């Protein structure tokens, strides 16, 4: 269930909710004067919540792997462990390092107290970091596709586990 929630939320946010602050409807609502700054600020709030949800799902996925190993004696393969660890690393890099950096650059880009050349440099840097962040997000969604497929279609043909398989 965690894999389905994680994958579904990532797809929904990436292809639907994440675009909403930059839609024509939001531009009309905020007005031409307020649109660029406030739409980006709204997006930053949504992205922060998105990464909080992703971190929670990553922790649950790690707990799931650990529980399978401890209780069922089913050691996941190198690919499975690498995939979950890679997803966790991607989520932590995106949520704990890139997003705060983007938030700071966004504030400098639209800050009235900054000189125009500093704001222009912040704008260029923001565009570059935003592109890297979007690439990382698409990489995470691709990894989640593989993870969800592996969880939904286990290679183990046994449907039920006998009581003697559980460890105490």
Helices and strands as residue ranges (DSSP letters): H 2-12, I 13-17, H 18-20, H 24-72, H 78-93, I 94-98, H 99-110, H 116-152, G 163-165
